[in-house]
Amino acid sequence: MSPLLPFLLFIYTPPLIASTPSPPSPSRTSYGLSYSIDCGGTSNFTSNLKRPWLSDRYFTGGAVGTVAEPQHFTQPQERTLRFFPPNSFGKKSCYSIPVPTGRYYLRTFTVYDNYDSKMRNPSFDVSIEGTLVFSWRSPWPEPVARSGAYADLFFAATDGFADLCFYSIATDPPVVASIEIFQIDPLAYDAATAGSDFVLVNYGRLSCGSALFGPGFTNHSDLFGRVWQSDADFRDPKVKVKALSSGGRNVLGGAHAPNYFPPQLYRTAITVEQAGVGLEYLLQVDTRLDYMVWFHFSELDSGVNAPGKRVFDIHINGKNVARIDIFKAVGGFAAFDWHYIAKNLTTSPLSLKLVPVVGKPVICGLENYAMVPLDLPSLPSQANAMRALKESLMVPDRMGWNGDPCAPSTWDAWEGVTCHRTEAGLAITQLDLGSQGLKGYISDQISQLSNLVSLNLSSNSLSGELPSGLGQKYLTKLDLSGNQFIGSIPESLGSSNLQLVLLNDNELEGQVPEKLYSVGVHGGVIDLSGNNGLCGVPSLPPCPFFWDKKKLSTRGKIAIALSCGVFMSIVLLVYVACIKRGRNDYEFGPPQDLLSSAMASKRNKYQRQKMLLEMETQHSDGFVPRPNPH
């Protein structure tokens, strides 16, 4: 597909990231939320049309600039801009604007006006939600380079953010002056066909019979923020036309769901002056794309008061695709819309012609949108893992890790990242981040990079332990040398298909998994030198018997288990022996011989006590024993 050339709306006239932790609230329109971002602006303001504008310091990095001739620009948001030097912020730089899930209208204003005094407007690409939508190539048309131009599109946001990214071609810094985003109805513009599978890029939004109008430019309202340009420069100049007006009468049917086309669009129209002449529009397009074309009609001639009085055919690139009778469809002074999808165009410009059948053709407005298929995004789990790694590895801004890691697929992925297409989405297969000044650690989220084949984080200042999820199924090359990793080598590395393992010059310790060491045995390359704490394989010291990887080893656990078993066995035997001895060897009654002796002793003691008692009794009765004279 050729580079996308947006439909440009020309407006002719005579520290990078703030410390605020979150962006301010968006504005609320009568339909939904909206943002108006003054790129490069330093403060919020309200325009002379009462629209609030936000400074973009909340949304992005880059550098700020001012157009060389600000007096040529009537709007403050057109005078300031933001540019993205690729040597400072990488080739891809993005705005991530917080929005709820839904469909949105996006408008950008781009201008160069020699802001950098180099007299050379830049070449760069623009994407929305990972899909290439605009390509700016030097040299720009002089009116665009000096006065700037607007470009717009419709897209769907599904992840809570609208990612608008700019990609540098060579060394050119992408540039943007303002960004506007408006929420639209989820069913608008034939969502059943376009839905979230396409970005609708504007290749022409024309109002017939009136001048430019829309939010930010006039007081005429449009719920979706669309700007409608005069059709004068796009119809065949050889055909004379005349303007029609509703004359102050209301035109019914405008501003209704889901498209909410503005009533102003249907209050003017043009028709041809000469009967029998067709009315043709020529719109520049890129080939090999499908285009969604919308036609807007209303019958503003009170003389046409019945069906069949004005009938004409619509020819697209010479093919008759429809017959239109406005009064038959909706009656007089009522809005009528019809759209058609032109498939796989092979020629440019796109010819849209109204060919008369009865009376003269009439038209109020015209829209043409390239249906750009969404590029295949990164697998969601892997995109989230890469964002986590961006934080944990402290990836510097100069590497440009912004937006989707892999999309658009026509751009280079994040610096040091290689992606490959799978059926489910783009997958990260290689991270080459050696010698990039990284200072963090490896996030556990790296386990989500299931398609990773090669990982190089060598010669940085990374620390912490290696995550247990490291060792993906397809991983063949791992270089973590020259960092300050600590702890043990995870067993998961032994289950991968590694052929090159460089863990040297770290602070790892503990038992080296035997399966990992076998990489060198089976023809691969492994280097574990410079880790004083590693042990257990040839060329390294043996590990202590009882300790392994800063914890009790398997042998130690077995030895302690055996010791505990022996100890418990001894305790159990002693306990059983004590119980048995208590039951068989002890009687609490005295032996029989001791009992007999005690009883005899008691009888003798009783006889002696009795005899003494009798002698004391006699003495008390006056009988005094006389001593024996002999």
Protein Blocks (a to p, Z undefined) as FASTA:
>chain_A
ZZddddddddddfbfbdcbfbdcdddddfkbccddddehiabdcddfkopacddfklmbg
cjddddfblmlpmbfklmpccdddfklnojbdcddddddeddddddddddfklmnonopa
cdddddeehiafbdcdddddfklmmnopadddddddfehpacdddddehjaccddfbdcd
ddddfkgghlllnmmmbccddfbdcdehiacedehkamcdcfklpacddfklmmcfkbcc
ddddekhpacehiaiafklpafklmmgccddfbghiacdddddddehiacddddddddfb
fklgcehkaccdddeehiafbdcdfklmnoghiacddddddehiabdcdddddddfbhcd
ddfbdcddddddddddddfklmmmmmmmmmmnopafklopghjfkbcfkbccdehiacdd
dfkbccdfbdcfehklpabdcdfklmmmmmbfbdcfehiabecjddfkgoifklmbdcfe
hiabehjddfklmmmccfbdcfehiabecjddfklmmmmmnopacdfehiakbghiehia
cddfkbgehiacfklmmmmmmmmmmmmmmmmmmmmmmmmmmmmmpcfbdcfklmmmmmmm
mmmmmmmmmmmmmmmmmmmnopacdddfZZ
